[in-house]
Amino acid sequence: MLYFTLASKAYARNLQYRGAHMVHNIASAMFGYMYACIWIGLGKDHVLGDYGTQGMVSYIAFTQSSLWISGFITNGLGIPQAVRTGLISLDLLRPVHLFTHLMAREWGQIAYQFLYKSLPIYLLYVVVFRLQFSGSWLTLIYVGVGLFGAAYLAICMNYLIGVSAMWTTESSWLHWGNHAMINLLAGFFIPLEWLPDWLERFAWLTPYPYLLYVPTRIFLGFGDVSLLWGTLFWCALMTSGCLLATQWLRRKVEVQGG
Protein backbone atom coordinates (compact mmCIF):
# COMPACT_ATOMS: atom_id res chain seq x y z
CA MET A 1 0.00 0.00 0.00
CA LEU A 2 2.87 2.36 0.81
CA TYR A 3 4.49 1.83 -2.59
CA PHE A 4 1.19 2.34 -4.38
CA THR A 5 0.75 5.61 -2.49
CA LEU A 6 4.24 6.77 -3.48
CA ALA A 7 3.55 5.94 -7.12
CA SER A 8 0.15 7.65 -7.00
CA LYS A 9 1.67 10.81 -5.52
CA ALA A 10 4.29 10.95 -8.28
CA TYR A 11 1.59 10.41 -10.90
CA ALA A 12 -0.62 13.13 -9.40
CA ARG A 13 2.31 15.56 -9.21
CA ASN A 14 2.93 15.21 -12.93
CA LEU A 15 -0.74 15.86 -13.67
CA GLN A 16 -0.22 19.44 -12.51
CA TYR A 17 2.11 20.06 -15.45
CA ARG A 18 0.18 18.56 -18.35
CA GLY A 19 0.23 21.84 -20.26
CA ALA A 20 3.99 22.20 -20.00
CA HIS A 21 4.49 18.55 -20.87
CA MET A 22 2.53 19.07 -24.08
CA VAL A 23 5.56 21.00 -25.34
CA HIS A 24 7.66 17.88 -24.74
CA ASN A 25 5.17 15.83 -26.74
CA ILE A 26 5.30 18.22 -29.67
CA ALA A 27 9.09 18.28 -29.69
CA SER A 28 9.33 14.48 -29.37
CA ALA A 29 6.78 13.96 -32.14
CA MET A 30 8.66 16.36 -34.41
CA PHE A 31 11.97 14.55 -33.86
CA GLY A 32 10.33 11.20 -34.61
CA TYR A 33 8.70 12.65 -37.71
CA MET A 34 12.07 13.88 -38.98
CA TYR A 35 13.68 10.48 -38.33
CA ALA A 36 10.84 8.74 -40.17
CA CYS A 37 11.17 11.13 -43.12
CA ILE A 38 14.86 10.30 -43.35
CA TRP A 39 14.05 6.59 -43.67
CA ILE A 40 11.29 7.34 -46.19
CA GLY A 41 13.86 9.17 -48.28
CA LEU A 42 16.39 6.35 -47.97
CA GLY A 43 13.70 3.82 -48.82
CA LYS A 44 13.30 5.30 -52.28
CA ASP A 45 16.73 4.00 -53.29
CA HIS A 46 17.33 1.14 -50.83
CA VAL A 47 15.45 -1.99 -49.79
CA LEU A 48 15.99 -1.38 -46.05
CA GLY A 49 16.37 -5.07 -45.26
CA ASP A 50 13.46 -7.07 -43.89
CA TYR A 51 11.70 -3.94 -42.70
CA GLY A 52 11.02 -2.07 -45.91
CA THR A 53 10.18 1.62 -45.88
CA GLN A 54 6.88 1.26 -44.03
CA GLY A 55 8.47 -1.15 -41.57
CA MET A 56 11.21 1.35 -40.72
CA VAL A 57 8.63 4.08 -40.25
CA SER A 58 6.80 1.78 -37.83
CA TYR A 59 10.12 1.00 -36.16
CA ILE A 60 10.89 4.69 -35.58
CA ALA A 61 7.35 5.42 -34.42
CA PHE A 62 7.52 2.71 -31.76
CA THR A 63 11.02 3.48 -30.50
CA GLN A 64 10.33 7.21 -30.33
CA SER A 65 7.19 6.57 -28.29
CA SER A 66 8.91 4.00 -26.07
CA LEU A 67 11.67 6.41 -25.10
CA TRP A 68 9.29 7.95 -22.55
CA ILE A 69 9.07 4.56 -20.85
CA SER A 70 12.66 3.34 -20.86
CA GLY A 71 14.75 6.32 -21.94
CA PHE A 72 13.58 9.49 -20.24
CA ILE A 73 13.91 8.46 -16.61
CA THR A 74 14.66 10.83 -13.71
CA ASN A 75 18.39 11.46 -13.60
CA GLY A 76 19.78 9.14 -10.95
CA LEU A 77 16.24 8.80 -9.53
CA GLY A 78 16.92 12.08 -7.74
CA ILE A 79 19.79 10.70 -5.62
CA PRO A 80 22.47 13.18 -6.86
CA GLN A 81 20.31 16.13 -5.80
CA ALA A 82 19.58 14.46 -2.44
CA VAL A 83 23.32 14.01 -1.88
CA ARG A 84 24.04 17.66 -2.64
CA THR A 85 21.30 18.90 -0.29
CA GLY A 86 21.97 16.35 2.43
CA LEU A 87 18.50 14.81 2.21
CA ILE A 88 20.05 11.45 1.39
CA SER A 89 20.72 10.95 5.11
CA LEU A 90 17.00 11.34 5.84
CA ASP A 91 16.08 9.02 2.97
CA LEU A 92 18.29 6.32 4.44
CA LEU A 93 16.63 6.74 7.83
CA ARG A 94 13.16 6.07 6.46
CA PRO A 95 11.59 2.71 7.47
CA VAL A 96 11.59 1.61 3.83
CA HIS A 97 14.37 0.41 1.55
CA LEU A 98 15.86 3.25 -0.50
CA PHE A 99 15.75 1.30 -3.76
CA THR A 100 12.11 0.25 -3.51
CA HIS A 101 11.13 3.71 -2.25
CA LEU A 102 12.64 5.52 -5.23
CA MET A 103 11.51 2.81 -7.64
CA ALA A 104 7.87 3.14 -6.55
CA ARG A 105 8.03 6.87 -7.03
CA GLU A 106 9.52 6.45 -10.49
CA TRP A 107 6.84 3.95 -11.49
CA GLY A 108 4.28 6.68 -10.92
CA GLN A 109 6.12 8.97 -13.32
CA ILE A 110 6.52 6.21 -15.90
CA ALA A 111 2.78 5.47 -15.74
CA TYR A 112 2.08 9.15 -16.36
CA GLN A 113 4.52 9.32 -19.27
CA PHE A 114 3.04 6.20 -20.81
CA LEU A 115 -0.51 7.57 -20.73
CA TYR A 116 0.19 11.21 -21.57
CA LYS A 117 3.27 10.96 -23.74
CA SER A 118 3.95 7.54 -25.29
CA LEU A 119 0.36 6.74 -26.28
CA PRO A 120 -0.53 10.18 -27.74
CA ILE A 121 2.71 10.35 -29.71
CA TYR A 122 2.25 6.88 -31.17
CA LEU A 123 -1.41 7.48 -32.01
CA LEU A 124 -0.35 10.65 -33.82
CA TYR A 125 2.09 8.62 -35.91
CA VAL A 126 -0.65 6.08 -36.64
CA VAL A 127 -2.72 8.86 -38.18
CA VAL A 128 0.12 10.68 -39.95
CA PHE A 129 1.88 7.62 -41.39
CA ARG A 130 -1.19 5.36 -41.57
CA LEU A 131 0.45 2.68 -39.49
CA GLN A 132 -1.22 -0.68 -39.02
CA PHE A 133 -0.73 -3.39 -36.42
CA SER A 134 -0.90 -6.89 -37.87
CA GLY A 135 -0.11 -8.81 -34.68
CA SER A 136 -2.38 -10.55 -32.20
CA TRP A 137 -3.43 -9.82 -28.64
CA LEU A 138 -0.80 -12.33 -27.51
CA THR A 139 1.83 -10.24 -29.27
CA LEU A 140 0.63 -7.17 -27.39
CA ILE A 141 1.00 -9.07 -24.12
CA TYR A 142 4.59 -9.98 -24.99
CA VAL A 143 5.25 -6.37 -25.96
CA GLY A 144 3.80 -5.24 -22.64
CA VAL A 145 6.10 -7.63 -20.79
CA GLY A 146 9.06 -6.37 -22.79
CA LEU A 147 8.23 -2.72 -22.08
CA PHE A 148 7.66 -3.42 -18.39
CA GLY A 149 11.05 -5.12 -18.19
CA ALA A 150 12.64 -2.27 -20.14
CA ALA A 151 11.21 0.30 -17.72
CA TYR A 152 12.47 -1.71 -14.75
CA LEU A 153 15.94 -1.98 -16.28
CA ALA A 154 15.98 1.77 -16.87
CA ILE A 155 15.04 2.36 -13.23
CA CYS A 156 17.85 0.08 -12.04
CA MET A 157 20.42 1.69 -14.33
CA ASN A 158 19.49 5.18 -13.17
CA TYR A 159 19.53 4.06 -9.54
CA LEU A 160 23.11 2.85 -9.96
CA ILE A 161 23.99 6.14 -11.64
CA GLY A 162 22.45 7.99 -8.71
CA VAL A 163 24.32 5.92 -6.11
CA SER A 164 27.60 6.86 -7.79
CA ALA A 165 27.01 10.44 -6.57
CA MET A 166 28.25 9.28 -3.16
CA TRP A 167 31.73 8.81 -4.62
CA THR A 168 31.87 11.75 -7.02
CA THR A 169 30.72 15.35 -6.89
CA GLU A 170 29.44 15.18 -10.46
CA SER A 171 27.55 12.17 -11.82
CA SER A 172 25.68 13.84 -14.67
CA TRP A 173 28.28 12.58 -17.15
CA LEU A 174 27.12 9.03 -16.34
CA HIS A 175 23.53 10.07 -17.03
CA TRP A 176 24.38 11.55 -20.42
CA GLY A 177 26.73 8.68 -21.23
CA ASN A 178 23.91 6.26 -20.49
CA HIS A 179 21.59 8.26 -22.74
CA ALA A 180 24.17 8.14 -25.55
CA MET A 181 24.46 4.36 -25.17
CA ILE A 182 20.68 4.06 -25.44
CA ASN A 183 20.80 5.92 -28.75
CA LEU A 184 23.59 3.69 -30.05
CA LEU A 185 23.22 0.24 -28.49
CA ALA A 186 19.47 0.06 -27.83
CA GLY A 187 18.59 0.28 -31.50
CA PHE A 188 16.85 3.62 -31.17
CA PHE A 189 17.52 4.98 -34.65
CA ILE A 190 19.28 2.08 -36.38
CA PRO A 191 18.37 -1.62 -35.91
CA LEU A 192 21.18 -3.52 -34.22
CA GLU A 193 21.67 -5.89 -37.15
CA TRP A 194 22.76 -2.92 -39.28
CA LEU A 195 25.57 -1.98 -36.92
CA PRO A 196 29.13 -3.23 -37.56
CA ASP A 197 29.37 -6.87 -36.55
CA TRP A 198 31.72 -6.22 -33.62
CA LEU A 199 29.50 -3.46 -32.29
CA GLU A 200 26.36 -5.58 -32.57
CA ARG A 201 28.02 -8.42 -30.65
CA PHE A 202 29.15 -5.96 -27.99
CA ALA A 203 25.62 -4.51 -27.71
CA TRP A 204 24.18 -7.94 -26.89
CA LEU A 205 26.61 -8.22 -23.98
CA THR A 206 24.86 -5.23 -22.39
CA PRO A 207 21.28 -4.62 -21.21
CA TYR A 208 20.70 -1.87 -23.78
CA PRO A 209 19.04 -3.95 -26.55
CA TYR A 210 16.33 -4.91 -24.07
CA LEU A 211 15.39 -1.27 -23.49
CA LEU A 212 14.08 -0.60 -27.01
CA TYR A 213 15.19 -3.06 -29.66
CA VAL A 214 13.65 -6.25 -28.25
CA PRO A 215 10.17 -4.81 -27.55
CA THR A 216 10.17 -3.09 -30.94
CA ARG A 217 11.12 -6.25 -32.83
CA ILE A 218 8.41 -8.21 -31.04
CA PHE A 219 5.85 -5.49 -31.79
CA LEU A 220 6.74 -5.53 -35.49
CA GLY A 221 6.56 -9.33 -35.62
CA PHE A 222 10.28 -9.84 -36.33
CA GLY A 223 11.55 -10.66 -32.85
CA ASP A 224 11.65 -14.00 -31.08
CA VAL A 225 9.75 -13.80 -27.78
CA SER A 226 12.46 -16.00 -26.25
CA LEU A 227 14.53 -12.80 -26.11
CA LEU A 228 12.40 -11.85 -23.13
CA TRP A 229 14.43 -14.37 -21.13
CA GLY A 230 17.33 -11.99 -21.65
CA THR A 231 15.20 -9.20 -20.23
CA LEU A 232 14.47 -11.36 -17.18
CA PHE A 233 18.15 -12.20 -16.75
CA TRP A 234 19.22 -8.56 -16.80
CA CYS A 235 16.39 -7.57 -14.46
CA ALA A 236 17.59 -10.14 -11.92
CA LEU A 237 21.23 -9.09 -12.34
CA MET A 238 20.42 -5.39 -12.06
CA THR A 239 18.30 -5.97 -8.97
CA SER A 240 21.21 -7.70 -7.27
CA GLY A 241 23.47 -4.82 -8.27
CA CYS A 242 21.08 -2.22 -6.86
CA LEU A 243 20.70 -4.05 -3.55
CA LEU A 244 24.46 -4.44 -3.22
CA ALA A 245 25.02 -0.79 -4.12
CA THR A 246 22.55 0.22 -1.40
CA GLN A 247 24.58 -1.66 1.19
CA TRP A 248 27.72 0.20 0.10
CA LEU A 249 25.77 3.45 0.15
CA ARG A 250 24.74 2.94 3.77
CA ARG A 251 28.37 2.43 4.74
CA LYS A 252 29.45 5.64 3.06
CA VAL A 253 27.05 8.47 3.81
CA GLU A 254 29.16 11.49 2.91
CA VAL A 255 27.03 14.59 2.38
CA GLN A 256 28.73 16.96 -0.06
CA GLY A 257 29.36 20.37 1.41
CA GLY A 258 28.91 19.58 5.10
N, C-alpha and C positions, 0 to 999 in steps of 0.2 A: 504493500500500500504506500509506503514511504517513497519508493522509487517511482511509482505511478504519479504521485503528487509532484515530485521533482520534475518529471517529464512534462506534466500538465502545465506547471508554472512556466517552464521554458517555452512551451507552445503558446501559451496565453501572452507571454511577453512579446513574442514576435508578431502576434496579431495586432499589436498597437502600431506597427510600422508597415502595414500592408501597402500604403501609398508609396512610401519611399522604396520598398522592395520592388514595386512595379518597374522602377527604373532599371533595377538589376535584370528583371525579366526581359525588358526591351533590349538591353545591351547584350545579354546572353543569346537571345533569339537572333539578333543581327549578326553576331559572330558565327553562329551555326549556319545562318543563311549564306554568309560569305564562303564558309568552308564547303558547303554543299554546292555552291555555284562553281567553285574551283574544280570539284570532281565532275560536275556536269560538263564543264569545258574540256577537261581531260578525256572524258568519255567519248567525245566526238571523234577522237583519233586513236584511242586505245580501248582494249577490251575490258580492262579493269578486273581481270581474273574471274573467279567464280561469282563475284558480286554483280558485275555489270553496273551501268550508270545508276539505274534506279536503286540497286542494292547498296551502292556506296552512299547514295543520298539517305537511304533508310539507316545505314550505319552511322552516319554523322548525326542524324536527327536523334537517334537513341543515345549515343555517347554524350552529346551536348546536353541532353535532358538529364542523363544519369549523373553528370558532374555534381549536381546539387545534392546528390545522395552520398556519393563516395569521394568527391573531390573537394568541395567547398565546405570543409569542416572547421570549427573554431580552432584557431591557431593554438596548438598545445593544450587544448581544452581549457584554456584560461589559466593554466598553471604558471607560465612565465610572469604574467601580470600579478598573480597572487604572491609570487616570490619577491617581486620588486616592492610590493606594498606591505609585505609581512603577513598577509592574511593566510599564507600557506600553513603557518603554525596553528591557526585556529581550525583550518580545514582538517588537519591531522588529529586534532583533539575531538572532532565530532564522533559520536557513537555509530559511525557508519564507515565502511571502507572507502578510502579516497577514490579508488578506481571505479567502483560501482556507483558512487555518488556522482562523479563527473560524467560517467557514461549515461546514467539515467537522464541527467540534464541535457546531454547532447542528443539523446534519442528524441526528446521533445522538439528540438530544433530541426532534426532531420525529418520528423513527421510533418512539421510545418513546411519545410522546403519541398518535400515530395508533393504535398497537396497544392501549394500556392506557387511553386516554381517549376518543378519537373513536369507535372501533368499539363499545366497550361502551355508551356513551351512546346511539348511534344504534340499536343492537339493542334497548335498553330501550324506546326510543320505538316501534320496530316492534311490540313486544309490547303496549305500553300503548295506542297509538293504532291498532293494526292496519294499519300502513302496508304498501303493496304497491309493488313496483317493476315497471313495465310496459315498461321499455326493453330493449335488447339488450346483448349482450356488447360490441359495438362502442361503444355509448353509455357503458358503464363505462370503456372505454379512453380515450375522450375526456374523461370526468370525471376519470380519473386524471391525464391530461396537464394538465388545468386546475388540479387541486389541487397537482400538482408545481410548476407555474409560479407558483401563488399562494404556496406556501411559499417559493420562491426569491425572489419579490418582497418578501415579508415580511422575509426575511433581509437583503436589500439595503437596505431602508428602515431597519431597525434598525441596520445597520452605519453608515449615514450619520448616524443619530441619535447613535450612539456616538462617531463621529469628531468631532462638534461639541463634545464635552467638552474638546477641546484648546483651544477658544476661549472657553469659558464654564465657570464653576465649578459650574453647575447645569444639567444637560440633561434632567432628569426631566420638565420641562414639555413638552418635545418628545415624549417617550414617551407621556405621557397625552393630549397633543393628537392624536397619531397614532391612539391607541386611540379617541378620540372621533370622528375622521374615519372610522374603520372602521365604527363603529356607524351613522353617518349616510350616508356616501357609498358604502359597500360593499354596501348592501342587506341589512344584518344582520337588522333587524326589519321594515322596510318595503321592498317591491320598489321599484326605482328609478323605474319608470314611474308610481308613485303620488306621487312627490315633485313639488313645483312645477316647472313646465317649465324655468325658468331654473336651478334647482338640479340637475335631472337633466342638463341640457346641460353644466353645470360639472363634474358628477361624471365624465362620460365624457372629460373633458380630463385626468383624473388616473388613476393606476393602481389606485385603490381598488375600482372595480367588478370588477376581475379577481381580487380576493382572495376574494370570496364569491359575488357575484351571478352572474357568468358560469358558474362550475362548478355552482351550484345550478340555474340555468335549464336547463343542458344535462342535468343529472341528472333534472329533472322533465319533460324532453321539450319545453320551450318555447323553449330557446335555440338559436341558430344556431351550429354548430361553427366557422364562419368567425371568430367572435369570439376564438377561440384565437390568431389572428394578432395581435390586440391584446395578448394576453398575451406572445407572443414579442417584439413590439416593445418593450414596457416592460421585459422581462427584459434585452434587449440594451442599452437606454438606461440602466437602473439599473446594469448591470455596468460600463459606461463611467464612470458617475458614481462608483462605488465605487473603481475603479482610480485615477481622477483624484484623489479625496479622499485615497487612501492616499499618493500622491505629495506632496500638501500636508502631510499628517500627518508624513511623514518630515522635511520641512523645518522643522517647528515642533514639536519635542519639548519641551514645557514641562511639567514635572511639578509639579502643584499642591502647594504646601507645602514645597518644597525641591528 
